Amino acid sequence: MSGRWRFAPGSQPTAVAPHRCTCRCRCAPPDRLTDKELVIVAGLANGRRLDAIAAEIGHTEDTTATYVSRARKKLGARDRAHLVSLAFYRRLLEFGPDGVVGVSRRESVALNRAVAS
């Protein structure tokens, strides 16, 4: 069965149905975060507050909170800490040489290809 896997503490993994968007938007699949979502999650991983992240990317705090909510929903995270943990687990984020968290090289290459095409 294709789809994401969700692990509950002390239980066997269970499959979650793959993403099937019923709207006609360009939704990213559940495990594929958009570039803004990745930047925001990286900011959270670096311990930055939501208002500081919002100011940096030029959005309101409410809009940034919506991006966090969507990222949590896509990855199946319970809260922000779990979101950051899952982002590391799925190798969406990695530590840089200076210890600062950033988007992984694999994700950076994928983002650059998407922008180029």
N, C-alpha and C positions, 0 to 999 in steps of 0.2 A: 504494500500500500504506500503510495507516495504521499508526501506531506511533511509537516514538521513533527517533531517528537517533543513531548512534554514529560518531564520527570517530576514526580511528586516524591517527597522524602520517604524513603522506606518502601517504595513500590516499584513495580516494573514499568518501563516506558510504555506510553500509549500514544497512538497516532492521532494527530489532529488533522482534520480535513484540509486539503490544499486551498489556497485562496481562489475564490471564484467571485469576482466583482460583478455585480448585477447592474451597476451604473455604467455609463459610457465615458467614464473618465480614464485618465492614464494612471491608474493606481499602481503603486509598486507592489510586488508580491509581499506577503507578510514578513519574510526574513530579509527583504531588500529595502533598506532605508534610503530615503532621498538624501541628496547632498546636504541640505539644510538640517535635516534630522541628525545626520552624522556629525556635523559641526556642533550642534547643540548638545548631543550626547557626549562628545569629546569635552566640551566645556564643563558639563556636569561631572565627568570623570576627573577633571582637574580641580574640582572643588569650588567652581565658580557659582555664584548665585544667579538665579534666573534673570533678575533685572540687569545684571552686568552682561550676561550673554545677549539679552535682548538689545541692549544699547550697542553692543559690538556689531550685530548683524543688521541693525537698523529697523527692528520691528518693536511692537509694543510687548509688554510682559505677557499680556493675555494671548497674543498670537504665538509667542514662544512657548507658552504653556500648552497651547493646542498642538504644536509640533511634538512636544514631549509626550503628550497623551497619545498621539497617533503612533509614535515610535514604540511606546509601551504596548499598545494594542497589537502592533505588527509582530513584536517579538514575544508577546505573551508574558510581559513582566508585571509583577504585582505592584511595584513602586519604583522610584527613581534609582535606588541602590541596586535593585534587581535588574533594572534596565541596563545599567552600566556593566554589571557582572555578566549579563548575557551578551552584551556587545563585545566584551573581551573574549568570552567563551567561543563566540562565532567568528572571532578574529576580524571583527569590523574595526576595532581599535587596537592600538599597540603603543608601547612606551617608546619614546624617541631617545636619542643618545643623551639628552640632557634631563631625562626623567619625566618630561612633559608628555601627556597622553595626546595622541593625534590619530587621524584616520589611517588605517593600515595601508601599506604600500599596495596590496592587492586591490583594496577598495579605491585607492587613488587612481590606479591604472584604469579601473573600470569606469570611474567618473570621467576621466580625461577622454576615454574612447567615446563615451556617451555624448560629451560636449562636442567632440570633433565630428561626429556623424550627423 
